[in-house]
Amino acid sequence: LTTFLPEHWKDTSAVTVIETLDPCSQPVPEDLDESYYRTWLLAHVYSARMYTKHQAVEYEEAVSFLNKAITRYKYTLEEGLKLGLDKREDCRAEVQLCREMVDLLPGKHREIHRAFHPS
């Protein structure tokens, strides 16, 4: 599974590898064939989802993971809308998921604060 990775990444966590690649700093490649749009979309959705599922030990780390998830969902939504993925039957649900997560995740900041700073 990791044969495509450079040797120095073989014993590295998925979070570190994804952060190193930082897909949110680049637009979707212009030459990306339409048959790969769903694959592109799912890769970015799962990347964002990973941050929502990551367990943090410290408050700052939990907030950082949440902010990264929000950033990735926003990026995926914006780029997906540019590609018209909301109009494609095979991508519509994931685009809607991104839209919902962009709306809902900011409210999770309060939950994280309460979990790490009980009254």
Backbone hydrogen bonds, N-H to C=O, Kabsch-Sander energy under -0.5 kcal/mol:
donor,donor_aa,acceptor,acceptor_aa,energy
5,L,2,T,-1.5
9,W,6,P,-2.1
10,K,7,E,-1.3
12,T,9,W,-1.8
17,V,13,S,-2.0
18,I,14,A,-2.7
19,E,15,V,-2.6
20,T,16,T,-2.1
21,L,17,V,-2.0
22,D,18,I,-1.8
25,S,22,D,-1.5
26,Q,23,P,-1.2
32,L,29,P,-1.7
36,Y,33,D,-2.3
37,Y,34,E,-1.5
40,W,36,Y,-2.8
41,L,37,Y,-2.8
42,L,38,R,-2.9
43,A,39,T,-2.4
44,H,40,W,-1.9
45,V,41,L,-2.4
46,Y,42,L,-2.8
47,S,43,A,-1.6
48,A,44,H,-2.1
49,R,45,V,-2.7
50,M,46,Y,-2.0
51,Y,47,S,-0.9
51,Y,48,A,-0.6
52,T,48,A,-1.0
53,K,49,R,-1.4
54,H,50,M,-0.9
62,A,58,E,-2.1
63,V,59,Y,-2.5
64,S,60,E,-2.3
65,F,61,E,-2.5
66,L,62,A,-2.2
67,N,63,V,-2.7
68,K,64,S,-2.2
69,A,65,F,-2.1
70,I,66,L,-2.5
71,T,67,N,-2.5
72,R,68,K,-2.4
73,Y,69,A,-2.6
74,K,70,I,-2.6
75,Y,71,T,-2.5
76,T,72,R,-2.5
77,L,73,Y,-2.5
78,E,74,K,-3.0
79,E,75,Y,-2.8
80,G,76,T,-2.3
81,L,77,L,-2.5
82,K,78,E,-1.8
83,L,79,E,-1.7
84,G,81,L,-0.8
85,L,80,G,-2.8
87,K,84,G,-1.5
88,R,85,L,-0.9
91,C,88,R,-1.4
92,R,88,R,-1.8
95,V,91,C,-2.1
96,Q,92,R,-2.3
97,L,93,A,-2.2
98,C,94,E,-2.3
99,R,95,V,-2.2
100,E,96,Q,-2.5
101,M,97,L,-2.6
102,V,98,C,-2.4
103,D,99,R,-1.5
104,L,100,E,-2.7
105,L,101,M,-2.6
107,G,104,L,-1.2
108,K,105,L,-1.8
109,H,106,P,-1.3
110,R,107,G,-0.8
111,E,107,G,-0.7
112,I,108,K,-2.4
113,H,109,H,-2.4
114,R,110,R,-2.5
115,A,111,E,-2.3
116,F,112,I,-2.0
117,H,113,H,-2.1
